[in-house]
Amino acid sequence: MPASYPDTPRSHRPFIVTPYLAGPLGELEAQMPAVCPLGVDSSGSRCSLRVHHLRARKSGPCHRLAVVVCRTHGRCFTLYPPGHRPFGRQPLVRLSPDGQELAGSVDEVFIATPFEAALDARSGRAWARETDGRPPERWWSTQGRHLSLAARVCGVAQELAERVRESIGAVLSVGVLVLRERSRARGYRQVGQAVCDVLARLQRGSKRARQLLLCGHLIGRWGEPLHWDARRGVLRRSPFPSGLQPDST
């Protein structure tokens, strides 16, 4: 990782995911990492971190997020709870703030995430294309955007470069032949089914969220997720299989 990223858009910079636990006064507090994104690969000076302020979110996590400043590298960055990413209005997987998966079926953990568009598409539930005077809760155009993102993250989008599909298959532990076959899906129902077929093959728990966050990075939608492991006291980079690189297109 470079010592600085002045030419990297904010939406594509590495970000830190860490559990949020209830503090003495009941407010959720982030587990503080020992290093910032710029210091994860550095063997030189140690990071000096402190919470700069707490930031309220209009969407996404329903609690305030810690914004941390690294005095060593002169950078501020936000700590995201498990399953979330920068500028995301919804999590990729519904997890508790401390990273525990909420009880429920495969479908239930993806309600109120971008993958809900695929769940509804698989069942032929199209979101509203017009209004009868009352604004609908969900629009067809939104379903299309979410379905496109879900298909790309899961490696079944038709337009994906083959090397990216192979990378996603390695991360998700899903055979590339399966992804290639599902990428032949046409129409919103078939694409929704293809996405759901992949989701059903993933392991449950926080690992699933880490895998999907990494796939979003590999398709170039957001920066590399870095996960704070408080038990080991290390900031873990996602385990890129050998040779994997994010899509730069």
GIBEL-V981616 format. One record per backbone hydrogen bond with DSSP energy under -1.0 kcal/mol. CO is the residue of the C=O (numbers start at 1). NH is the residue of the N-H. E is the energy in kcal/mol with one decimal. If there is no record, write none. Layout:
BEGIN
co = (CO;CO)
nh = (NH;NH)
e = (E;E)
END
This chain:
BEGIN
co = (5;9;10;15;16;17;19;21;23;27;29;36;48;50;53;55;65;66;67;67;68;69;70;70;75;77;80;81;83;85;89;94;96;97;100;105;107;108;109;110;113;115;116;117;118;119;120;121;124;128;138;139;140;141;142;143;144;145;146;147;148;149;150;151;151;152;157;161;162;163;164;165;166;167;168;169;175;176;177;178;179;181;182;187;188;189;190;191;192;193;194;195;196;198;199;205;206;207;208;209;210;211;212;213;214;215;216;217;218;224;226;227;229;229;234;236;238;241)
nh = (8;12;13;226;80;228;31;29;26;23;21;39;71;69;67;65;55;79;52;53;77;50;74;75;70;68;18;84;92;88;60;102;99;20;96;109;110;111;94;113;116;119;120;121;122;123;125;124;126;140;128;143;144;145;146;147;148;149;150;151;152;153;154;156;157;155;160;165;166;167;168;169;170;171;172;174;179;180;181;182;183;184;185;191;192;193;194;195;196;197;198;199;200;201;202;208;210;211;212;213;214;215;216;217;218;219;221;220;247;15;17;236;233;234;229;227;240;244)
e = (-1.2;-2.1;-1.2;-2.9;-2.7;-2.6;-2.5;-3.7;-1.9;-2.5;-3.0;-1.2;-2.7;-2.6;-2.9;-2.9;-3.5;-2.5;-3.1;-1.5;-2.5;-1.5;-1.6;-1.2;-3.1;-3.3;-2.6;-2.0;-2.6;-1.6;-1.4;-1.2;-2.5;-2.4;-3.4;-1.6;-1.4;-1.2;-2.4;-1.1;-1.9;-1.8;-2.4;-2.1;-2.7;-1.0;-3.2;-1.7;-1.1;-3.1;-1.4;-2.1;-2.4;-1.9;-2.7;-2.6;-2.1;-2.2;-2.7;-2.4;-1.9;-2.8;-2.2;-2.4;-1.1;-1.1;-1.2;-2.3;-2.4;-1.8;-2.6;-2.5;-2.0;-2.1;-2.8;-1.9;-1.9;-2.8;-2.1;-2.4;-1.6;-1.3;-1.8;-2.3;-2.3;-2.2;-2.4;-2.4;-2.3;-2.3;-1.5;-2.4;-2.1;-1.5;-1.2;-1.0;-2.2;-2.5;-2.3;-2.4;-2.0;-2.2;-2.1;-1.4;-2.2;-1.6;-2.5;-1.6;-3.3;-2.1;-3.2;-3.4;-1.7;-1.6;-3.0;-2.8;-1.9;-2.1)
END
